[in-house]
Amino acid sequence: ELVPSIMSNMLNPDAIFSNNEMSLSDIEIYGFDYDYTLVFYSKHLHTLIFNAARDLLINEHRYPAEIRKYDYDPNFAIRGLHYDVHRALLMKIDAFHYIQLGTVYRGLTVVPDEEVIAMYDGSHVPLEQMSDFYGKSSQGNTMKQFMDIFSLPEMTLLSCVNEYFLKNNIDYEPVHLYKDVKDSIRDVHIKGIMYRAIEADIEKYICYAEQTRAVLAKLADHGKKMFLITNSPSSFVDKGMKFIVGKDWRDLFDVVIVQADKPNFFNDKRRPFRKVNERGVLLWDKIHKLQKGQIYKQGNLYEFLKLTGWRGSKVLYFGDHIYSDLADLTLKHGWRTGAIIPELRSEIKIMNTEKYIQTMTWLQTLTGLLEHMQVHRDPDSQMILEEWKKERKELREMNRNFFNAQFGSLFRTDENPTYFLRRLSRFADIYMASLSCLLNYEPDYTFYPRRTPLQHELPGWSDQLCTGTFRIPFLQETVQVK
């Protein structure tokens, strides 16, 4: 009876979702990252990165040539996972530092819950073992968090090589493997392997979308200033922007900065800007002004603020990396931030299916029944409760499989938010699947975060079940898009 009413009020995959109240009428300057913000890549790119890094492991790090038998599996990993560097385990962790049992993988094989609990003396990961502010494993931290979309092939490669060593009973040091894979993935970028491949076959790797041009043109028509800050190199950005926006793309931007080395760009005050000429040569002139139509390299945000005067909440910056793009801007500099989460669109479409709604409606109802009925201590009631617990576990696994067979949703671990969502909620004022979502809103639109009830504000399950007014807390009304 509940499913039709829920399905009549489904979520909009092209909506913009708000963590913090923000009016676009207050925004005068729009900033953008490049990769997975202005430009999106096809499925072929992750295969390219995986294969190139795998070959570097073999050719430069002397790993067994037999690992070439492993191909990239786009359906294995999701973003936001943690990797225990010393134990060589890939896993999903929630906002409270608890491991989601059933999502711990050694190589390509799931680790039994009992073994996970024995290793971690439960399922909680202490704060001192978690990755640092930028998701890195350093200074004694054993957990690395993968927040970048480019990290999907890295997680898969780590898991494949681990699998090979385990299957062949090869003794290896997990820390060395982690570092070698990380260095190989880094070299695919630094040595230009990825950039050259994309430039050589731009139509294969870049998803052409007129919406990017339309978004930028709309902002320009309304008198908004725009800038680009990216870690990618000049010629690579130029060719990509010409493909998706047009030859005149630089006319739309007031400032363009390449090879910025984010997040260091936001913290290191020592590096001055350098101008890049049309041939890609770095000039030695002292920069007194950031001029429209020019391309600048390196620099730092403090110098950027001094040269432009673009400060505070009148600036809105978009990026896909929650840490490197958004964290410092919102915490230290007061900019407004927008997160681009490409996975959001596909997850919402899954959430809108009748099968998902049916499963979640019954899962929530069953949880309420468990909570309500556990006070009955007689043997028959206890037997029913055990059956319900078993069914609830099966429903949770079914729910996970809707999104990803190994790790489930990017945003949830069973009932709890993921560690990824915790960071997204903290560092992004708004979030959306792509910049094209901006086309659905007027330039003076105000985003209001929905008042989701706190646990102590929710009515009792018994009241909901008895009155028939039960509603799923997280399937809220969609933002009304014009």
N, C-alpha and C positions, 0 to 999 in steps of 0.2 A: 504493500500500500504506500510505502514511503518513497519507493524508487521513482515513480512518475513525477512526483512533486520536486524531487531533487534534480531530475533530468531536465525539468522545465526551467531551471535556474543554473545552467552550467557555466563554468569558468570560461573566460575569453582568452584564447592563447595569444592574442595580439594586444592584450591590455598591458598597462604599466602598473606595477604594484608598489605600494609605498610603505616604507618603514618609519618615515618621519614626514611630518607635514611640510610641504614645499610648494610655493607658487612660482610658476614659470614667468610670471610678470616681474618677479624680482631678479631674474637671471638676465644678465647683459652679455656675458661671455660664455661660450661653449667650447670646451676642450675635449680632445679625443685621443685615445690610443689608436694604433693602426690595426695590428693583427687581431682578428676575431672581435673587432669593434667596427671599424670602417669597412674592413674586408673580411670575407668568410672563405674558408678553403673547402675543397671537395674531400671526399673520403680517401682519395688517392694520396693526399699529403702525409697522413699518418703511416701509411704503408711505406712511403718513401723514407720517412725518418727512421722507422723501425729497421728497414733493410739496410740503410746506410750505417746506422749505429751498430747493427749486428756484424756487418762486414769490418767495421773498425775494430770491434772486439777481437775478431779472428786475425786480421792482418797486422794490427798494431799492438794488441794486448796478448796475442798468442793463445787465444781461447780455441777450443777444439772446433775444427771445421764442421763437425756434425751438427752444431747448433743451427746451421743453415736450413735444416729440415723444418725448423719452426717458422711459421708465417704469422703475420700480424692478424690478430683476431679483434675486430672492432667491437665485438660484443662482450669482451672479457671484463675490462675495468671501467670504472666510472671516476669522475673527478672527485677530489676531496678525501680520498682514502689516505690512511697512514701506513707507513712501512717501518717495521721494527728492524733496524739496521743490523743488530747483533743476532737476532733470531731468524732473519730472512723471512719475515711474515708480513703479508699484505692484509689489511683489515679495515673495517669501517668502525668509526668511533663516534659516539653521540656527544651532545653539547655538555654532558656532565662527566666526560672522560671515561665512559663505560664502553667496552667493546661490544658490538652486536654479535652475539654468538651465532654461528652458522655462516659468518662472512669472513672468517680468518682462513687465508690461503697460504700454504707452503708450496711454492711453485704453482702448479695448476690444480692442486688437490686441496680440497677443504680439510681443515684440521678439526677433529672431533671436539665437541664442547668440553668434555672432561679433560682433555689434554690442555686446552686453552686455560681452563680454570686452574689446573695444576701449575702451569708455567707462570701465570700472573697472580697466583694466590687469590683467585677470584676473577673478576672481569674488569676491574678498575685500573686505569693507568695513571699513576701519580703525576702531578704537575711537573716535577723536575725531570721526568722522562719525556715529556712532550716536546715538540719542535719549538724553535724560538719564534719571535714575532712574525717573521717572514716565512714560516713553514719549513725552515731548514733544520737539518739535524746537525747541531754544533754544540761546542762547549759541554760535552758530556751527555747531551740529549740523545736518546736512542731512537726516537720517533721522528720520521720525516713525513710531512704532509704534502701531498701532490695537489696543488691548487690550480696549476696552469693547464689549459686545454692541450698544449703541446706535450704535457707529461703523460698522456694516455699511452703513447707508444713506449715511453720509458718504463712505466709500470708493467706493461705486457712483456717487454724484453727481459726485465728483471725476473719475472715469474717463469718465463720460458727457460732461461739459463739455469735458474734454480732447479727447475723440473728435470733438466738434462743431467745435472750433477747428481741429483737424488736418485733418478732412475738407473744411473750407471754406477752408483756406489762410489762416487768420487769425493774424496775428502777435500773441502775447500773452506776458505775463510769468508764468511758472509760480508764482513766489512770491506774486504778487497773487492768483492763482486759489486757491491753497491757503488763504490767509488769508480770502478772501471766503467760500469754502465752509465753513471752520471757523466763521466768525462767524455764518453763516446757520444752521448746525446748532445752534450755541449759542443763538441767538435763538429757535429753535423751543421750547427748554426755558425760557429766561429770560423770554420774553414770554408764557409760559403757553399757547402754542398747543397743545402736546401735552397738557398737563394738562386744559385745557378740553375737548378732543375726547374724551379717555378718560372724564372725568366725565360727559359728555353721553351716552355710549353705552358704559357700562362692560361690558356683556355682550359687545359686539363685540371689545373690545380686551383684556380680562383673561380669561385661561384659568382658569375656576373649578376648584378642586381641593380636595377634602375633606382631602387628605393634610396640607396646611399646618396646618389646625386640629388634626388628629390628632397631628402631631409636637409642636406646642406643648402640647397637653393631656397627652401622655405625659410630657414633661419636667416640667410642673407637678405631675403626680401623683407624681413621684419627688422632689419637693421642690427642684427646680432653680430658681435665679433666672434671669430673662431680661430682656434689654434690646434696644432697637432704636436704631440710629444710621443715619440716612439723609440724603441730600442733597435729597430730595424735600420739597415743602411740606406743611404740616399737614393742610389740608382734603383734599388729594389722597390722602395716606396714609390718612386716616380713612375716606374713602369706599371705597377699595380694600380695606382690612382688614375693614370691615363686610361687604363682598361675599364675600370668601374665607374669613373666620374667623367673623364674627358681630358683632352690636352690642356684645357684651361683650368685644371683643378687648383692650381696654386692661387688663382685669382680669388678663390673663395675663402682662403685662409689668410689671417693677418700675421700669424707666426707659424713657422714650420721648424721643428727640432727633431733631428734624427740621431741615432746611436746615443741616446740620452743616458743609458745605463741605469734605468730605474731598477730598484728603488733608491740607489745611491744619489740619483738626480735630486731627490727630495730632501736629502740630509747632508750631503757633502758640499760645503761652501767654497771649496778651494778651486774647483775646475771652472775656468772661464769659457765662454762661448767661442766657437770658431766658425767663420763663414765658409760655406762650400760653394765653389763656383760651378758653372754649367758642365764642366768636364769632370766634376767630382773631386777636384783638388782642394785641399785645405789651405786657406789663406791665413796670413799671420797678423792681419790688421786687428787693432783693438776695437772691440765692439762697444759703441756708445748708444746704439739704438737697434732694436729688432725690427727690421723693415719688412713690409709686405712684399711677397714675390721672391724673397731670398730664402735659402735653406741654411740652417745653423746646426752645428754638431756639438755634442757634449753639453757643457754648461751646468748650471744648477738652479734650483727653484728660487733661491734667495736673490740671485742676480736677475732671474726672470721677473720676479716681483718688482725689483728696483727699476728695471728698464721699461716695464709695461704699466705698473701701477694697478694691475688686476688682482685685487685682494678680496678676501672674505666671501660672504655668501652670495655675492653677485656672479660668482663663477661656478659653473656646473661642469664637472669632468667625467667622461665616460671611459670605462675600461672593463676588461674581462677578468683581470687578476685581482682578487679581493685584497691581497696584501700589497703587491708591488705597485698597483695602480691607484688604489683608493685609501688604504689605511692611513698613511701619513697626511694625506690631503685633508681628510676630515678631522683627524685628531690634533694635528699640529698647526694647520693653516686655515681651518674654518671654511674651506671650499665645500660646496654641495657635491655629492657624488652619485653617479648612476652606474650600476653594474649591468653588464651585458652577459646574460646567462643563456646561451643557445639551447641548452638542454631543457629549459623551461617550457618551450612550446610543445615538444614531444611528450613531456610528462603531463601537461595539462590535457592534451588530447587523450591520453590514457585514462586520466581521472574522469573524463567526461563519458567514458564508455559505460554501457549498462552493466556489463559484467563486473567492472571495478566498483561501481556504486553499490551494486547488490552485495558484493563481498564485504565492502567496508561498512555498509549498514548493518549487516549481520554481525560482523566482528565487534563493532561498537556496542550493539545490543547484547551480545554474548558477554562482553566485558562487564556491562552493567548488571547482568544476571549473576555473574560470579561475585561481584562486589556485594550485591544485595542478599544473596543466598548463603554466603559463607558462614553466617552466624548459626546456621542449623548444623548441629553436631551429630545427629543420628546417623547410623551406618548407611541408610539408603541415600540420604542427602549427600553424604561425603562421597559415595560412589558416583552420583550424578555430577558432582563438582569436579571429580577427577576426569570424567568423560568430557566435560565442558573445557577443562584446561587443555586436554589433548586436542580437542577440536579448535580451540583458539590458537594453539601453536601451528596447526595445519593451515589455518586461515592466514596467519602472519606470513608463513612461507609462500602461500599463494599470492599474497599481496606483493611480496618482494619480487616474485617472478614476473609480475606485470611490467616491471621496469627493467630489471636486469637480473638474470638468473643467479648470479654470484653475489651481488652486493645490493640490489634493490634500488630505491630512489636516491637521488642526489640529496634530497632535502630531509628525509626521515629515516630514523632507525626505529622500526615498529612505531610506538606512540611518540617517542621523543624526537626533537629536532636533531639533525646531524651537527657535528662540529663545524662543517662547512656552512650550514644555515646560520649557526650562531655568529660566525664571522660576517656573513652577508648582512645579517640584521644589524650588526654593530657598525659596519663601515660603509654601508650604502644607504643613501636616503631613499632612492628608488631603484627598482630593478625590472628588467624586461628581457625578452628573448632576443631582440635585435633593435637597432636604431630605427628601423622602419615603423616601430610602434609609435614613435613620436608624431608620425603623420596623422594619427587618429585624434590628436589633441591640439587645441588652440594654444597659441603662444602665451596666453594669460591664464591657462588652466591651473587650478590648485589641486595638488594631490593630498588626499586625507587618508592617513592610515586607519584601517578599520579597528574599532574597539573590540578586540577579541577578549572574551571573558577570562579572567583569571580563575584558577581552580576553585578558590573560595567564593567566587561570584556565580558559579554554575549551580543551577537547581539540582536537588538530589535525584539520583537515578530513579528512585522509586516514584517520585513525582512525575518524571518524564514518561516512564513506562505506564503509569496509571492514567495519566491525562491524555496520552496519545500525542503530546506536543513535542516529542523527541525530534531533534535535528542533529545532523552531523556537525560538530564544532568547526571543522576545518574546510568544509565545502561551503564557503561563504558566498554571498552574492557577488557576481562579477562586477568589475568596474564598468560603468556604462560608457561605451566608447561612441563618439559621434561618427 
